[in-house]
Amino acid sequence: MTRSLDELLALASWMTRLEPAQQTRVRREMTEWSVPAGGFVCRKGEPIEHWLGVIDGLVKVSSMSADGKSVTFIGVPPGGWFGEGSLLKDEPRRYDAVAMRDSRIAGMPQRTFRWLLDTSIPFNRFLLLQLNERLGQFVATVEFDRLLGPDARVARCLAEMFNRLLYPGLGPKLEISQGELGYLTGLSRQRVNQALQTLEREGLLAVEYGSITVLSLDGLRSFGA
């Protein structure tokens, strides 16, 4: 499914709670651009210019140490917004965001973001919920990296990408390849394939070429617990 910027904004709960004049200004000042697969949406160390949303595609948020070791924090599917923490702290970005497939990105300028902070209580409430959900997501990531087996890691990774608050309007079907899941979970494509077969046999999802349909989100969240 291909979305427009207006459709992305219509799905955003924070946008629907703004006053009409605020919505008009946000639409006027938003920008969008395309990033090819493997390209940078933003780079670690860059100054913050935008709050970022994914219109189409899939974005990996990660960081690389000085010795070349990479860690993936999250995968952001269509409908997701990220980068609010760096904007709130007014610091350079502490991660890279890379398009895992051809992607279209929305950007809210920093000045617009800060203006909403100053003028919209609903926007502030949304950010509190967003930050709380993101914290829970990072805690879960540490858990499945350290405590769970490969099958459960794939299950939890998929479940996190179907978070309705963070990624509204996604629906039960996600366009993602086994190779992309491997990047997000730190597993080989072959091991991801085995995990998906296990989860499919359990009736938790259905695998198609280039996509996965979730049949039981609660089952994915509790798998391996």
C-alpha positions in Angstrom: 0.0 0.0 0.0 1.3 3.4 -1.0 0.5 6.3 1.2 0.7 10.1 0.8 2.0 12.5 3.3 -1.6 13.7 4.0 -2.6 10.1 4.7 0.3 9.6 7.1 -0.8 12.7 9.0 -4.4 11.6 9.0 -3.3 8.4 10.8 -1.3 10.2 13.4 -3.2 10.5 16.7 -1.3 13.7 17.6 -2.4 15.4 14.4 -6.1 14.7 14.8 -6.0 16.3 18.3 -4.5 19.6 17.1 -6.6 22.7 16.6 -7.5 23.4 12.9 -5.0 26.4 12.7 -2.3 24.2 14.2 -3.0 21.4 11.7 -2.8 23.9 8.8 0.6 25.2 9.9 1.9 21.6 10.4 0.8 20.6 6.9 2.3 23.8 5.4 5.7 23.3 7.1 6.1 19.5 6.6 8.6 18.3 4.0 9.0 14.8 2.4 11.8 13.1 0.5 12.8 9.8 -0.8 15.7 7.6 0.4 16.9 4.6 -1.7 17.5 1.2 -0.1 20.7 1.3 1.9 20.7 5.1 2.0 20.9 7.2 5.2 17.7 8.9 6.5 20.0 10.6 9.0 23.5 10.0 10.4 24.9 9.7 13.9 26.4 13.1 15.0 24.4 15.2 12.7 22.6 18.3 14.1 18.8 17.7 14.6 16.7 19.4 11.9 13.5 17.3 11.8 11.2 15.0 13.6 11.0 12.0 11.2 8.1 9.9 10.0 8.0 6.9 7.7 5.4 7.4 4.9 6.5 4.2 2.9 9.2 1.7 3.3 11.2 0.4 6.3 13.8 2.2 8.3 16.4 0.6 10.7 17.7 2.7 13.6 21.1 1.6 14.7 24.5 2.6 16.0 28.0 1.5 15.2 30.9 1.5 17.7 34.4 2.6 16.9 35.5 -1.0 16.4 32.8 -1.6 13.8 30.3 -3.5 15.9 26.7 -2.6 15.0 23.6 -2.7 17.2 20.1 -2.3 15.9 17.6 -0.5 18.2 14.4 -0.6 16.3 12.8 -1.1 12.8 10.3 1.6 11.9 7.6 0.6 9.5 5.1 3.0 7.7 3.2 5.2 10.1 6.0 5.4 12.7 7.7 8.6 13.9 11.1 8.8 15.6 13.7 11.2 16.8 11.7 13.1 19.4 14.2 12.3 22.2 17.1 14.0 20.4 14.9 17.0 19.6 13.8 17.3 23.2 17.4 17.2 24.5 18.7 19.4 21.6 21.7 17.2 21.0 23.3 15.7 17.9 21.8 12.4 16.7 23.1 9.4 18.6 22.2 6.8 15.9 22.0 6.2 12.2 18.7 5.6 10.5 19.1 3.6 7.2 16.4 2.8 4.7 16.1 -1.0 4.4 14.1 -0.6 1.2 13.2 2.4 -1.0 11.5 4.7 1.5 9.6 8.0 1.7 10.3 10.1 4.7 8.3 13.0 6.3 10.1 15.7 8.3 8.6 18.1 10.7 11.1 21.0 11.1 12.5 21.5 14.6 10.9 25.0 14.9 7.5 23.5 14.2 8.1 20.7 16.7 9.1 23.2 19.4 6.1 25.4 18.6 3.8 22.5 19.2 5.4 21.8 22.5 4.7 25.4 23.5 1.1 25.5 22.2 -0.5 22.1 22.3 -1.2 20.1 25.5 -2.5 17.1 23.4 0.8 17.0 21.5 2.7 16.9 24.8 0.5 14.1 26.1 1.2 12.2 22.9 4.9 12.6 23.3 4.7 11.3 26.9 2.9 8.2 25.6 5.3 7.8 22.7 8.4 8.0 24.9 6.9 5.6 27.4 6.1 3.1 24.6 9.6 3.5 23.1 11.2 2.9 26.5 9.2 -0.3 26.9 10.3 -1.3 23.4 14.0 -0.8 24.2 13.6 -2.8 27.5 12.0 -5.6 25.5 14.9 -5.5 23.0 17.4 -6.0 25.7 15.4 -8.9 27.1 15.1 -10.8 23.8 18.7 -10.2 23.0 19.9 -11.6 26.3 17.3 -14.0 27.5 15.3 -15.4 24.5 16.1 -18.0 21.9 16.1 -17.2 18.1 12.5 -18.2 17.5 11.3 -16.0 20.4 13.5 -13.1 19.2 11.9 -13.1 15.8 8.4 -13.4 17.4 9.0 -10.4 19.7 10.7 -8.3 17.0 7.6 -8.7 14.8 5.2 -8.0 17.7 7.0 -4.8 18.5 6.5 -3.6 14.9 2.8 -4.0 15.3 2.6 -1.6 18.2 -0.6 0.4 17.5 0.5 3.5 19.3 3.9 3.7 17.7 2.8 2.5 14.2 -0.9 3.3 13.6 -2.7 2.1 10.6 -0.3 -0.7 9.8 -2.9 -3.5 9.5 -2.1 -7.2 10.0 0.2 -7.5 7.0 3.8 -6.1 7.0 6.0 -6.0 3.9 9.3 -7.3 5.2 11.8 -9.9 3.9 13.5 -12.5 5.8 16.8 -10.8 5.2 15.4 -7.5 6.6 14.2 -9.4 9.7 17.7 -10.8 10.0 19.2 -7.3 10.1 16.7 -6.3 12.8 17.2 -9.4 15.0 20.9 -10.0 14.4 20.2 -13.5 13.0 21.1 -15.1 9.7 18.4 -15.2 7.0 18.4 -19.0 7.2 17.8 -18.9 11.0 15.0 -16.4 10.5 13.4 -18.7 8.0 13.5 -21.5 10.5 11.9 -19.3 13.1 9.2 -18.2 10.8 8.4 -21.8 9.9 8.0 -22.5 13.6 5.8 -19.5 14.3 3.7 -20.4 11.2 3.2 -24.0 12.5 2.0 -22.5 15.8 -0.6 -20.6 13.9 0.8 -17.2 14.9 1.5 -15.8 11.4 1.4 -16.5 7.7 4.4 -16.1 5.5 4.2 -14.9 1.9 7.0 -13.8 -0.4 8.2 -10.4 0.9 5.5 -10.1 3.6 4.2 -11.5 6.8 0.6 -11.5 8.0 0.1 -11.6 11.8 -2.7 -14.0 12.9 -2.1 -13.7 16.7 -0.3 -10.6 18.0 -0.8 -11.8 21.6 0.7 -15.1 20.7 3.8 -13.5 19.2 4.2 -11.3 22.3 4.1 -14.2 24.7 6.0 -16.8 22.6 8.9 -18.3 24.5 7.9 -16.7 27.8 
